[in-house]
Amino acid sequence: MAGEVALKALAAEAAANEARYRARVRTVLRSSYSGHWRRMLSPLLGALELKCNNTAYRPVMDAIDLLKR
């Protein structure tokens, strides 16, 4: 019986460590890519010519113009 309890405890600990590891990897990847996209946004917006006649999207177009500047 003690072996079964110890095995269950080890399995629970491994699952907890796996969750912590995945969370750490997600955090590192997210920060890495967010920095990359921040640097790439200005050249990307400079290369694109966006037009829209729909007044509902005017605030979005104004925001994109602001980001271009």
Secondary structure, 3 states (H helix, E strand, C coil): CHHHHHHHHHHHHHHHHHHHHHHHHHHHHHHHHHHHHHHHHHHHHHHCCCCCCCHHHHHHHHHHHHHHC
